[in-house]
Amino acid sequence: MQAMTMKTIKGFDIQFDFSNFKRIADLIYFEGPLLSHYVSSKGDDYLFYWVDRDDKDNRWLVLRVSLASLQKYMAKELSLRELIDSPNDGYLYCVDIDDAVNFHDVRLVQPADLPEEYLPASDSYYEFEPIPAEDAAELMTYELTIPYKERSRFEEFLLKIGFPVSSLKKVVSRAAAF
């Protein structure tokens, strides 16, 4: 039996710690995740896109995306190919992950240097339903603007529906005052 090998990737070897990333959802799943949304401990959004494997590892392209770009992808306004061709930072990561979820052989890669086989089709618009991670709800944030003069009515409404207003006050107290 012939051993499976992965494509050689042109890029720069780097050290990067992915261990603090939290999985939000698998956006594309077929017999395992193919595209997943993660958030770093700093709150940055990343996509992990499965592209290759060999006998030991699975290879993923990892790219930082803005929340606006991610929303446009989910709304079918941007394709996955467009996200990969124009990552936030101008580069993406190529990382091999073994069965014990050890990250190794991390490389900084320019989109133009990726093998064609690693790139999704130009019309790779989102057509799936995300599968949220079990603990993803605690990581999700929402933005809500309430006119200052309506604040007390809003608090009354939250109390009426049983929402813990004290937790909201903690968040609001950390927000910048304008």
C-alpha positions as CSV (number, residue, x, y, z in Angstrom):
1,M,0.0,0.0,0.0
2,Q,1.4,3.4,-1.0
3,A,1.7,6.1,1.7
4,M,-0.4,9.2,1.2
5,T,1.5,12.4,0.9
6,M,0.5,16.0,1.0
7,K,1.4,18.8,-1.3
8,T,4.5,20.8,-0.6
9,I,3.6,24.3,0.6
10,K,5.7,27.4,-0.1
11,G,5.7,29.7,2.9
12,F,7.6,30.6,6.1
13,D,7.8,28.2,9.1
14,I,6.5,30.0,12.2
15,Q,5.4,29.2,15.8
16,F,1.8,30.0,16.4
17,D,-0.3,28.8,19.4
18,F,-3.8,27.7,18.3
19,S,-4.5,26.0,21.6
20,N,-6.6,28.9,23.0
21,F,-9.0,29.0,20.1
22,K,-12.6,28.1,20.7
23,R,-14.7,26.4,18.1
24,I,-18.0,28.3,17.4
25,A,-19.4,26.1,14.7
26,D,-18.7,23.7,11.9
27,L,-19.9,25.6,8.8
28,I,-19.4,22.7,6.4
29,Y,-19.5,19.2,7.7
30,F,-19.4,15.9,5.7
31,E,-18.1,12.9,7.6
32,G,-16.1,15.4,9.6
33,P,-15.7,19.2,9.6
34,L,-14.5,20.8,6.4
35,L,-14.9,24.4,7.3
36,S,-15.1,25.6,10.9
37,H,-15.4,29.0,12.6
38,Y,-13.2,29.6,15.6
39,V,-12.6,32.6,17.9
40,S,-9.2,33.4,19.5
41,S,-8.8,34.4,23.1
42,K,-8.5,38.0,21.8
43,G,-11.9,37.7,20.1
44,D,-10.6,37.4,16.5
45,D,-12.6,35.3,14.1
46,Y,-10.8,32.6,12.2
47,L,-11.9,30.0,9.6
48,F,-10.3,26.6,9.5
49,Y,-10.6,25.0,6.0
50,W,-9.6,21.4,5.5
51,V,-7.5,20.9,2.4
52,D,-5.4,17.7,2.6
53,R,-4.3,14.7,4.6
54,D,-1.7,12.0,4.8
55,D,-1.3,9.0,6.9
56,K,-0.6,11.1,10.1
57,D,-2.1,14.5,9.7
58,N,-4.9,16.6,8.4
59,R,-4.0,19.9,6.7
60,W,-6.0,23.0,7.3
61,L,-5.8,26.5,5.9
62,V,-6.5,29.0,8.7
63,L,-7.4,32.6,8.0
64,R,-8.4,35.5,10.1
65,V,-11.6,37.1,8.9
66,S,-13.6,40.1,10.0
67,L,-17.0,39.6,11.4
68,A,-18.4,41.6,8.4
69,S,-16.7,39.3,5.9
70,L,-17.9,36.2,7.8
71,Q,-21.5,37.6,7.7
72,K,-21.2,38.3,4.0
73,Y,-20.0,34.8,3.4
74,M,-22.9,33.3,5.4
75,A,-25.3,35.6,3.4
76,K,-23.8,34.4,0.1
77,E,-22.4,37.8,-0.7
78,L,-18.8,36.6,-0.7
79,S,-17.5,33.2,-1.7
80,L,-15.1,31.1,0.3
81,R,-12.6,31.5,-2.6
82,E,-12.8,35.3,-2.2
83,L,-12.1,35.0,1.6
84,I,-9.1,32.8,1.0
85,D,-7.8,35.0,-1.9
86,S,-8.0,38.2,0.2
87,P,-7.5,37.3,3.9
88,N,-7.6,40.1,6.5
89,D,-3.9,39.9,7.1
90,G,-2.8,39.4,3.5
91,Y,-1.6,35.9,4.4
92,L,-3.0,32.8,5.9
93,Y,-1.7,29.9,7.9
94,C,-1.2,26.3,6.7
95,V,-1.2,23.9,9.7
96,D,-1.0,20.2,10.0
97,I,-3.0,18.6,12.9
98,D,-2.6,15.0,14.0
99,D,-5.2,12.7,15.6
100,A,-4.2,13.9,19.1
101,V,-5.0,17.5,18.0
102,N,-1.4,18.6,18.0
103,F,-0.7,21.5,15.7
104,H,2.6,21.4,13.9
105,D,4.3,22.5,10.7
106,V,2.7,25.9,10.8
107,R,3.5,28.0,7.8
108,L,2.6,31.6,6.8
109,V,1.4,31.3,3.2
110,Q,0.5,33.9,0.6
111,P,-2.8,33.0,-1.2
112,A,-1.0,33.1,-4.6
113,D,1.3,30.3,-3.4
114,L,-1.4,27.8,-2.6
115,P,-1.8,24.7,-4.8
116,E,-4.8,25.0,-7.1
117,E,-6.1,21.8,-5.5
118,Y,-6.4,23.6,-2.1
119,L,-8.6,26.4,-3.5
120,P,-12.4,26.2,-3.5
121,A,-14.3,27.0,-6.7
122,S,-14.8,30.7,-7.5
123,D,-18.5,30.2,-6.9
124,S,-18.1,28.6,-3.5
125,Y,-20.9,30.5,-1.8
126,Y,-22.3,29.2,1.5
127,E,-25.1,26.7,1.1
128,F,-25.2,24.8,4.4
129,E,-26.5,25.1,7.9
130,P,-23.9,25.7,10.6
131,I,-23.6,23.1,13.4
132,P,-22.9,25.1,16.6
133,A,-20.4,23.9,19.1
134,E,-21.9,22.9,22.4
135,D,-20.2,25.7,24.3
136,A,-20.4,28.3,21.5
137,A,-23.4,30.2,23.0
138,E,-21.2,31.6,25.8
139,L,-18.8,33.0,23.2
140,M,-21.4,34.7,21.1
141,T,-21.9,38.5,21.4
142,Y,-24.7,40.7,20.2
143,E,-24.8,44.4,19.7
144,L,-27.9,46.3,20.7
145,T,-28.4,50.0,20.7
146,I,-31.0,51.4,23.2
147,P,-31.6,55.2,23.3
148,Y,-30.5,56.4,26.7
149,K,-34.0,57.8,27.5
150,E,-35.5,54.2,27.0
151,R,-32.9,52.4,29.2
152,S,-35.2,52.1,32.2
153,R,-38.1,50.7,30.1
154,F,-35.7,48.2,28.5
155,E,-34.5,47.1,31.9
156,E,-38.1,46.6,33.1
157,F,-38.8,44.5,30.0
158,L,-35.7,42.4,30.6
159,L,-36.8,41.8,34.3
160,K,-40.3,40.9,33.1
161,I,-39.0,38.2,30.8
162,G,-36.6,36.9,33.4
163,F,-33.3,38.1,31.9
164,P,-30.5,38.6,34.4
165,V,-30.2,42.4,34.2
166,S,-27.1,42.3,36.5
167,S,-25.1,40.4,33.8
168,L,-26.1,43.0,31.2
169,K,-25.0,45.8,33.5
170,K,-21.6,44.2,33.9
171,V,-21.2,44.2,30.1
172,V,-22.4,47.7,29.7
173,S,-20.1,49.0,32.4
174,R,-17.1,47.7,30.4
175,A,-18.3,49.4,27.2
176,A,-17.0,52.8,26.2
177,A,-19.3,55.7,27.0
178,F,-20.0,58.0,24.1
